[in-house]
């Protein structure tokens, strides 16, 4: 394996490291020429209203991901600024539910706090954090399931903008980010995940999801590398 220290190294067994090396996983797929930035579920109910310990934050929001969420936001901000400077398509998810939670389906039954009303649409809890607030021209994808492709018109927008590379940031690494990455890969998009710009409530799930995604479905690379790529990219012509 690479000598560069990665977030997942502490969770891998010696056998895992040998299999990784022998099977050829983790090769860089590289960037395309027509990227879009997609900000997944960076909402107050995942980040909290301020950076705080996750166990404290969970008292208010059952989906809270701890102070790491706000660390990720700091890394997403420059990516968003560059995407806007380059006139790239910027997508957001809006993951909110109706008041009776019927549109959550079986998801309600998979959490002991599943009926709490901190997931309702058009509330403070399900609003994107102010630091990353969408503009009117940005595209907001309403979803009720982990993958942003499932039951939405996301693919239609990607076709319209002729996107070949998706830069995915946000949360949770093991949930919506992972599901969207796998579907994007299945549709033959190049997928880039800036490592510091993703987050999860479980440290082990975060690390190992990034490992698995980097093995097979995406390039999990330092945010600084993505910044360099965007800086070198010519601005996209206005529509």
Secondary structure, DSSP 8 states (H G I E B T S, - for coil): --SS--TTGGG--HHHHHHHHHHTTT------SSEEEEEE--BHHHH-SS---HHHHTTT-TT---THHHHHHHHHHHHHHHHHHTT-EEEEEE--B-TT-GGGGGGGGGSTTTT-STTBTTSGGGSB-GGG---TTSEEEE-SSSSTTTTSSHHHHHHHTT--EEEEEEE-TTTHHHHHHHHHHHTT-EEEEEGGGEE-SSHHHHHHHHHHHHHHT-EEE-HHHHHHHHHHS------
